[in-house]
């Protein structure tokens, strides 16, 4: 993951103006595609919204996986193959790595594990593979410890029922259990972590999400808060 800046901004499926960022200091992890698994089918949604970035910006292509839980989840090899083909086929030439975003339930983890293994085998070996993770995965059950990825990004925002438990541990300075989850942290611009001098999250790559579209002011705020 060393080819990416220490500050990455998540650009989701909406028009994003990131023209004011400094490409020498800030990169962009942009949502390239979303795949919704419905029973034994996959419905792909490629990115349709424009994104303005300066030339030379380091890019990470993010693939979001969602499951329609109104139907039985199959998790078949054919579904994995369709997702893999879509992810690899949609890569822009300037992309430096891939990130997978999937809030997998316990029953969906075997499918997710196999998908990551297959993706790692088929990717350019020089290209890094990152994944997001619920913060609780990295603090509590730690099922991510042996996945075939180069980086795990615990998302320390929008944590629902886990918010109090995770935030109290972070505030005490506790770190995530696995080394892969100690390389990066996911935060929200509108929901910052407790900021302490020398706090552990300041010593790793930070991915910043914003609930509102990026612009000159919000980019500047992220650079100031998480540089």
PyMOL commands that set and color helices and strands:
alter all, ss='L'
color gray80, all
select helices_A, chain A and resi 77-89+106-122+135-141+160-171+179-182+200-203+216-226
alter helices_A, ss='H'
color red, helices_A
select strands_A, chain A and resi 7-11+16-18+26-38+41-46+51-53+59-67+95-102+128-134+151-155+184-188+205-209
alter strands_A, ss='S'
color yellow, strands_A
deselect
rebuild
show_as cartoon
